[in-house]
Amino acid sequence: MEFPYRNFVFVVLLLSLCTLSALSYTLFSPIDNYLIDCGSTVDSIVDNRRFVSDSSRFDSYSLTSTRSVLLRNEDCFDVSPQIYQTARVFTGPSRYEFEIRDKGTHMVRLHFHKLNSSKFDFGNAQFHVLVNGFVVLSDFFGGCVESPRVKEYLIWVETEKLVITFVPSRKYKFAFVNALEVISAPKDLILDTVRYVNSEKNEKSDGLVKQALEVVYRVTVGGPKVTPFNGTLWRTWVPDDEFLKSSFGSKRLYFSGRIRYQKGGASREVAPDNVYNSARVISSRNASIPNVNITWVFPVVGGFKYLVRLHFCDIASISIGLLFFNVYVNGHLAIKNLDLSDVTNYVLASPYYADFMVDGDGSGALSVSVGPSNNSYPYAIDGILNAVEIMKLNNSMGSLAGKVPAEFIMKSWPRGNMGVLVPLVAAVCLLVILSMVLRRRMTGLKDSVTWSKLPLDVSDANVKQGYPQL
């Protein structure tokens, strides 16, 4: 019986170590952590997280709406997660208010999924969304959201409340949302200083942290999809295949060892192990350094600046001090002769990321490239990239979705029935004034016929006789 007992102890110990390892990935515990299942009367569990019904009463958040309807999906064959089976529909401006205890950057996620409903035609779902005065969505058309979609933003919060406002684009349209997330972000997720790169400059720029950012792309390079269940901060990282434009001379690489996070460097909250343990690399062949770059191209909207975050982790080199390469963003040299050993304190498999701010031009595309540099070695790795994140920055109007500010959107919506009432009152007032004027004129005309002042030279006798004296 001793041998089976030892096996049992070994299995228990192994499971304990695995549990501790898994727990180490989820050490981050946000102070503000609101997960809301909109339009539902019961809570839902998704990716081991509890989304509470927005019909529940809590002191820390509230819903203010005089025109909202709870809606349930009538399609019994829809197998989407539970939070996408219900929605709250708004036919007038409405808002959610969340109490903020941890001031700073917050992750705000809006979940959308068109429902099959006999009550509402989702072809009429067109609306704006504001978050603390920033326009994050403008004229968003909900009728095309055939599968669940998540819109994610990073919003700096200095006030005691974060307010999410839904405004139908016009009177006969409506807004809706299936679920909401408001989560305080780690302090090192967004830093205030970034390198601004274009054709004329490559210099530091401050003030990033207080901008509103929309996550446009979050891509893991060379690896499989990373989901909120097996990642950190409950994010999704998609594979890079559809964005890869030029990969000649490169190859995928997978790493089964331990990612060595260091204090002061990239943390697991910045990107998880699942992202850093895969990459695409350029390696020398036949003792010669290949003259090739790996290039990714991402469609973007012109007229905005973008934060480009590139993730690197040397999981390919056999020794430190062998990997040197150049980094390009939008065709401009962003980093020359990047030495990953130097920036990671000469530790292999240690993650590092670099942030760049670039302009989204009229081409509608943003490119990222890595390739050999003048310091590259033969018989070594000459380029590597593990992941890419691209985030849109708000414009001068405080908008992430056009050139219309939040004030204009709120003022454009008719308050109650004022849009009809004001012209009606004006018409009634005009009729009253016209009526008074006509009455005075008619009264004056009548008086001029029936009464006139007596001549001063007429005697009382003549008056009594009814005619003048001849």
C-alpha positions as MATLAB code, in Angstrom:
seq = 'MEFPYRNFVFVVLLLSLCTLSALSYTLFSPIDNYLIDCGSTVDSIVDNRRFVSDSSRFDSYSLTSTRSVLLRNEDCFDVSPQIYQTARVFTGPSRYEFEIRDKGTHMVRLHFHKLNSSKFDFGNAQFHVLVNGFVVLSDFFGGCVESPRVKEYLIWVETEKLVITFVPSRKYKFAFVNALEVISAPKDLILDTVRYVNSEKNEKSDGLVKQALEVVYRVTVGGPKVTPFNGTLWRTWVPDDEFLKSSFGSKRLYFSGRIRYQKGGASREVAPDNVYNSARVISSRNASIPNVNITWVFPVVGGFKYLVRLHFCDIASISIGLLFFNVYVNGHLAIKNLDLSDVTNYVLASPYYADFMVDGDGSGALSVSVGPSNNSYPYAIDGILNAVEIMKLNNSMGSLAGKVPAEFIMKSWPRGNMGVLVPLVAAVCLLVILSMVLRRRMTGLKDSVTWSKLPLDVSDANVKQGYPQL';
ca = [
       0.000    0.000    0.000;
       3.015    2.276    0.380;
       3.620    2.648   -3.349;
       0.071    3.744   -4.224;
       0.152    6.150   -1.297;
       3.338    7.745   -2.598;
       1.744    8.069   -6.039;
      -1.262    9.736   -4.478;
       0.940   12.200   -2.596;
       2.890   12.952   -5.782;
      -0.310   13.629   -7.744;
      -1.645   15.908   -4.998;
       1.658   17.791   -4.890;
       1.689   18.147   -8.677;
      -1.878   19.455   -8.730;
      -1.010   21.896   -5.949;
       1.952   23.225   -7.912;
      -0.208   23.583  -11.031;
      -2.832   25.415   -9.000;
      -0.238   27.764   -7.533;
       1.151   28.361  -11.017;
      -2.309   29.137  -12.352;
      -3.007   31.441   -9.433;
       0.222   33.309  -10.132;
      -1.286   34.372  -13.467;
      -4.293   35.968  -11.783;
      -2.674   37.882   -8.949;
      -4.013   41.179  -10.236;
      -7.150   42.067   -8.303;
      -8.717   45.333   -9.526;
     -10.171   47.692   -6.940;
     -12.949   48.729   -9.306;
     -14.387   45.633  -10.950;
     -17.875   46.038  -12.403;
     -19.228   43.232  -14.608;
     -22.813   43.962  -15.663;
     -25.229   41.679  -17.507;
     -27.561   44.169  -19.173;
     -31.244   43.385  -19.610;
     -31.047   40.232  -17.516;
     -32.905   39.524  -14.289;
     -30.327   36.956  -13.097;
     -26.525   36.846  -12.885;
     -24.403   35.057  -15.509;
     -21.038   33.256  -15.388;
     -18.652   33.754  -18.329;
     -14.971   32.686  -18.261;
     -15.266   32.059  -14.504;
     -16.428   35.638  -13.953;
     -19.793   36.636  -12.538;
     -21.721   39.296  -14.467;
     -24.437   40.723  -12.219;
     -27.868   41.670  -13.493;
     -28.375   45.382  -14.082;
     -31.839   44.933  -12.583;
     -30.183   44.385   -9.191;
     -29.857   47.296   -6.773;
     -26.380   48.351   -5.709;
     -25.108   51.546   -4.116;
     -21.903   51.519   -6.152;
     -23.529   51.841   -9.577;
     -26.861   52.959  -10.995;
     -28.872   53.062  -14.214;
     -30.765   56.232  -15.056;
     -33.262   55.744  -17.853;
     -36.929   56.573  -18.353;
     -37.042   54.756  -21.687;
     -35.468   51.310  -21.367;
     -36.733   47.810  -22.101;
     -35.372   44.405  -21.063;
     -35.028   42.157  -24.074;
     -34.388   38.418  -24.345;
     -33.141   36.548  -27.394;
     -35.954   34.642  -29.130;
     -33.520   32.488  -31.130;
     -33.376   29.204  -29.218;
     -30.524   27.961  -31.449;
     -28.128   30.782  -30.539;
     -25.322   29.218  -28.485;
     -23.593   32.493  -27.578;
     -22.574   32.965  -23.928;
     -25.318   33.900  -21.496;
     -24.492   37.625  -21.428;
     -25.378   37.786  -25.134;
     -28.826   36.249  -24.665;
     -30.257   39.441  -23.184;
     -29.931   43.160  -23.829;
     -31.196   46.437  -22.490;
     -32.767   48.639  -25.147;
     -32.889   52.447  -24.820;
     -35.280   54.631  -26.811;
     -33.970   57.808  -25.203;
     -30.730   59.063  -23.628;
     -29.750   56.806  -20.709;
     -26.696   56.357  -18.554;
     -24.916   53.968  -16.224;
     -22.949   55.560  -13.372;
     -20.168   53.687  -11.582;
     -18.545   54.734   -8.323;
     -14.765   54.955   -8.759;
     -12.505   54.184   -5.807;
      -9.222   53.786   -7.695;
      -8.560   56.864   -9.821;
      -6.472   56.373  -12.957;
      -6.775   54.335  -16.145;
      -9.833   52.104  -16.403;
     -10.661   49.418  -18.917;
     -14.160   49.889  -20.295;
     -15.646   47.108  -22.418;
     -18.980   47.276  -24.220;
     -20.504   43.983  -25.367;
     -22.882   43.927  -28.347;
     -24.827   41.148  -30.043;
     -27.926   41.579  -32.188;
     -30.877   39.629  -30.785;
     -33.724   37.928  -32.601;
     -36.744   39.886  -31.359;
     -40.349   40.391  -32.411;
     -40.480   43.637  -30.412;
     -37.571   45.533  -31.959;
     -36.161   45.651  -35.455;
     -32.404   45.804  -34.929;
     -32.120   47.497  -38.289;
     -33.203   50.594  -36.333;
     -30.412   50.215  -33.761;
     -28.249   53.273  -34.390;
     -26.740   55.266  -31.544;
     -23.879   57.129  -29.883;
     -21.978   56.119  -26.751;
     -20.155   58.570  -24.477;
     -17.770   57.691  -21.648;
     -16.952   60.518  -19.234;
     -17.323   63.105  -21.986;
     -15.421   61.158  -24.667;
     -17.337   60.032  -27.754;
     -16.371   56.366  -28.124;
     -19.045   55.390  -30.671;
     -20.906   57.621  -33.121;
     -23.832   56.440  -35.250;
     -22.966   52.865  -34.337;
     -25.180   50.514  -36.353;
     -26.166   47.557  -34.214;
     -28.015   45.735  -36.952;
     -24.774   44.342  -38.379;
     -23.538   42.750  -35.145;
     -24.361   39.183  -36.147;
     -21.869   37.639  -33.707;
     -20.763   38.920  -30.281;
     -18.521   41.974  -30.507;
     -16.522   43.658  -27.763;
     -15.466   47.309  -27.995;
     -12.670   48.060  -25.532;
     -11.413   51.434  -24.306;
      -8.852   52.743  -21.840;
     -10.181   55.827  -20.075;
      -8.392   58.011  -17.539;
     -10.709   58.775  -14.596;
     -10.019   61.597  -12.140;
     -13.578   61.986  -10.856;
     -15.509   59.897   -8.345;
     -17.773   58.472  -11.046;
     -17.455   56.958  -14.481;
     -20.513   57.586  -16.645;
     -21.457   55.624  -19.770;
     -24.199   57.338  -21.779;
     -26.245   55.820  -24.610;
     -27.982   58.214  -27.026;
     -30.105   57.046  -29.990;
     -28.948   58.823  -33.153;
     -32.452   60.150  -33.818;
     -35.993   59.941  -32.516;
     -37.041   56.713  -34.219;
     -33.782   54.853  -33.565;
     -32.748   52.994  -30.411;
     -29.602   52.012  -28.503;
     -28.793   48.721  -26.823;
     -26.046   46.942  -24.899;
     -25.670   43.338  -23.769;
     -22.992   43.668  -21.092;
     -20.567   46.171  -19.560;
     -17.180   45.947  -17.901;
     -15.533   48.752  -15.922;
     -12.222   47.616  -14.425;
      -9.384   49.614  -12.892;
      -6.233   48.897  -14.900;
      -2.767   48.076  -13.544;
      -0.701   51.227  -13.049;
       1.951   50.083  -15.532;
      -0.483   49.252  -18.342;
      -0.328   52.715  -19.955;
       2.694   54.956  -19.376;
       2.605   58.714  -19.893;
       5.599   58.992  -22.243;
       5.708   57.571  -25.756;
       7.964   57.975  -28.801;
       6.298   59.969  -31.587;
       7.521   58.668  -34.949;
       6.906   60.143  -38.398;
       8.907   61.181  -41.444;
      10.316   64.248  -39.672;
      10.860   63.201  -36.064;
      11.469   60.401  -33.617;
      11.148   61.995  -30.212;
       9.504   61.583  -26.819;
       5.975   62.856  -26.290;
       4.199   63.196  -22.935;
       0.538   63.228  -21.893;
      -0.525   59.832  -23.244;
      -2.033   58.537  -20.030;
      -4.878   61.077  -19.970;
      -5.938   60.391  -23.551;
      -8.859   58.109  -24.314;
      -7.727   55.027  -26.234;
      -9.664   52.457  -28.217;
      -8.133   49.013  -28.597;
      -8.244   48.384  -32.341;
      -5.970   45.340  -32.637;
      -4.455   42.948  -30.122;
      -2.447   40.341  -32.017;
      -0.261   37.439  -30.928;
       2.471   36.718  -33.489;
       3.082   33.148  -34.611;
       0.832   31.602  -31.982;
      -2.787   30.537  -31.457;
      -5.616   32.700  -30.173;
      -5.414   33.737  -26.529;
      -8.804   34.062  -24.821;
      -9.921   35.839  -21.635;
      -9.976   32.405  -19.964;
      -6.281   31.622  -20.519;
      -4.863   35.158  -20.642;
      -4.524   38.061  -18.241;
      -6.826   41.054  -17.712;
      -9.499   38.981  -19.501;
      -8.308   40.045  -22.959;
      -8.433   38.377  -26.365;
      -5.342   38.156  -28.601;
      -5.981   37.012  -32.177;
      -3.464   35.249  -34.479;
      -1.452   37.417  -36.880;
      -2.022   35.428  -40.101;
      -4.521   37.810  -41.718;
      -2.264   40.828  -41.136;
       0.985   39.224  -42.293;
       1.993   40.775  -45.616;
       5.608   39.711  -46.037;
       7.024   36.660  -44.262;
       9.593   35.393  -46.759;
      12.656   34.123  -44.955;
      10.903   33.937  -41.596;
       9.483   31.114  -39.504;
       7.221   30.533  -36.538;
       8.747   29.701  -33.188;
       7.232   28.143  -30.079;
       8.841   28.117  -26.642;
       8.008   25.666  -23.870;
      10.267   27.136  -21.203;
       9.529   29.697  -18.524;
       9.019   33.361  -19.388;
      11.223   35.348  -17.019;
       9.350   38.463  -15.937;
      11.514   41.002  -14.134;
      10.680   43.768  -11.697;
      10.421   47.058  -13.550;
       9.953   45.334  -16.910;
       6.936   44.022  -18.730;
       4.567   42.255  -16.353;
       2.046   39.485  -16.959;
      -0.659   42.153  -16.914;
       1.059   43.880  -19.845;
       0.997   40.574  -21.759;
       0.677   36.927  -20.604;
       3.043   33.978  -21.055;
       0.805   32.673  -23.864;
       1.774   35.725  -25.919;
       5.506   35.744  -25.212;
       6.072   32.013  -25.786;
       5.447   32.296  -29.538;
       7.006   34.516  -32.212;
       8.066   34.903  -35.810;
      11.803   35.147  -36.375;
      14.331   35.817  -39.134;
      17.389   33.599  -38.929;
      20.617   33.590  -40.918;
      21.267   30.828  -43.401;
      24.483   29.764  -45.114;
      26.543   32.146  -42.987;
      24.846   35.163  -44.570;
      22.440   37.704  -43.122;
      19.209   37.713  -45.173;
      18.112   41.009  -46.642;
      14.430   40.564  -45.712;
      11.898   42.090  -43.358;
       8.776   40.618  -41.788;
       5.904   43.049  -42.325;
       2.379   43.253  -40.932;
      -0.266   45.662  -42.257;
      -3.339   46.762  -40.290;
      -6.312   48.703  -41.722;
      -6.943   51.905  -39.727;
      -9.066   55.052  -39.952;
      -7.233   58.172  -41.090;
      -7.305   61.421  -39.143;
      -6.323   59.886  -35.785;
      -3.079   59.187  -33.987;
      -2.364   55.618  -32.923;
      -0.427   54.002  -30.110;
       1.550   51.034  -31.463;
       2.851   48.663  -28.786;
       5.321   46.005  -29.909;
       6.161   43.046  -27.666;
       9.536   41.307  -27.796;
      10.937   38.312  -25.931;
      14.114   36.509  -26.975;
      12.941   32.917  -26.891;
      15.093   32.031  -29.926;
      18.734   32.827  -29.185;
      21.089   30.218  -27.753;
      23.022   32.888  -25.865;
      22.766   36.529  -24.826;
      24.224   39.314  -26.958;
      23.526   37.710  -30.327;
      20.219   39.311  -31.356;
      20.278   42.745  -33.036;
      17.623   44.055  -35.427;
      15.769   47.146  -36.656;
      12.129   48.047  -35.978;
       9.995   50.048  -38.426;
       6.555   51.622  -37.931;
       4.676   53.021  -40.924;
       7.868   52.636  -42.931;
       9.871   54.856  -40.555;
      12.835   53.589  -38.536;
      11.547   53.421  -34.963;
      14.439   51.567  -33.265;
      17.871   51.044  -34.785;
      19.959   48.062  -33.679;
      17.599   46.933  -30.926;
      19.572   44.768  -28.479;
      17.116   42.726  -26.428;
      19.883   41.511  -24.127;
      20.680   45.076  -23.148;
      17.089   46.153  -22.423;
      16.315   42.982  -20.412;
      19.395   43.034  -18.180;
      20.976   40.189  -20.157;
      18.304   37.634  -19.360;
      16.974   35.379  -22.114;
      13.220   34.789  -22.412;
      12.569   38.054  -20.574;
       9.792   40.212  -22.087;
      10.177   43.793  -23.262;
       7.739   46.142  -25.010;
       8.117   49.470  -26.815;
       5.436   52.115  -27.415;
       5.238   54.396  -30.447;
       2.742   57.063  -31.466;
       2.138   57.419  -35.201;
      -0.250   59.285  -37.496;
      -3.022   57.466  -39.288;
      -2.724   58.891  -42.802;
      -5.043   58.795  -45.782;
      -3.746   55.410  -46.943;
      -5.946   53.654  -44.393;
      -3.136   51.296  -43.412;
      -0.586   51.075  -40.611;
       2.483   48.871  -41.051;
       4.940   47.243  -38.649;
       8.215   45.588  -39.723;
      11.278   43.969  -38.180;
      14.480   43.039  -39.972;
      18.249   42.646  -39.734;
      20.481   45.596  -38.799;
      24.112   46.451  -39.418;
      24.970   44.756  -36.121;
      23.253   41.459  -36.915;
      25.309   38.260  -36.751;
      25.406   35.374  -39.201;
      24.362   32.023  -37.754;
      22.058   33.909  -35.392;
      18.531   35.292  -35.098;
      18.227   38.582  -37.022;
      14.718   39.677  -36.116;
      11.859   38.738  -33.798;
       8.370   39.896  -32.851;
       5.987   38.304  -30.340;
       2.893   40.526  -30.358;
       1.359   43.787  -31.591;
      -1.218   46.081  -30.022;
      -2.704   49.080  -31.836;
      -4.849   51.655  -30.044;
      -6.563   54.721  -31.450;
      -6.159   58.050  -29.585;
      -8.963   60.580  -29.244;
      -8.859   63.609  -31.534;
      -9.045   67.293  -30.548;
     -12.850   67.006  -30.285;
     -12.526   64.392  -27.550;
     -13.826   61.744  -29.935;
     -12.717   58.304  -31.035;
     -15.428   58.145  -33.683;
     -15.546   61.266  -35.822;
     -15.481   65.023  -35.398;
     -18.663   65.553  -33.381;
     -18.067   66.447  -29.686;
     -20.123   65.010  -26.845;
     -21.801   68.375  -26.130;
     -23.262   68.525  -29.622;
     -24.611   64.974  -29.378;
     -26.392   65.702  -26.095;
     -27.808   69.013  -27.304;
     -29.039   67.527  -30.563;
     -31.359   65.098  -28.809;
     -34.917   66.520  -28.228;
     -35.468   66.777  -24.480;
     -38.742   65.007  -23.767;
     -41.279   66.328  -26.335;
     -39.604   69.706  -26.551;
     -38.791   69.122  -30.195;
     -42.535   69.168  -30.968;
     -43.694   71.356  -28.078;
     -41.589   74.431  -28.828;
     -42.910   74.979  -32.396;
     -46.450   74.254  -31.185;
     -46.233   76.845  -28.393;
     -44.785   79.374  -30.811;
     -47.659   78.790  -33.253;
     -50.263   79.159  -30.499;
     -48.680   82.396  -29.285;
     -48.693   83.765  -32.825;
     -52.391   82.914  -33.245;
     -53.222   84.604  -29.942;
     -51.350   87.754  -30.957;
     -53.050   87.835  -34.369;
     -56.426   87.321  -32.717;
     -55.842   90.221  -30.308;
     -54.755   92.524  -33.139;
     -57.803   91.646  -35.277;
     -60.144   92.126  -32.320;
     -58.790   95.575  -31.588;
     -59.133   96.565  -35.237;
     -62.714   95.295  -35.445;
     -63.586   97.065  -32.220;
     -62.114  100.323  -33.497;
     -64.080  100.065  -36.775;
     -67.366   99.420  -34.986;
     -66.894  102.345  -32.633;
     -66.143  104.690  -35.509;
     -69.605  103.941  -37.050;
     -71.833  104.022  -33.957;
     -70.356  106.924  -32.019;
     -68.870  110.322  -32.782;
     -68.062  113.334  -30.757;
     -70.778  116.122  -30.715;
     -70.030  119.435  -32.492;
     -69.300  122.237  -30.063;
     -71.839  124.610  -31.718;
     -74.940  122.398  -31.380;
     -77.527  123.568  -28.803;
     -79.294  121.312  -26.340;
     -82.614  121.941  -28.073;
     -81.354  120.663  -31.356;
     -79.986  117.636  -29.721;
     -83.345  116.834  -28.225;
     -85.060  117.301  -31.604;
     -82.704  114.979  -33.310;
     -81.696  117.255  -36.148;
     -79.716  120.539  -36.544;
     -81.318  123.956  -36.755;
     -81.423  125.456  -40.226;
];
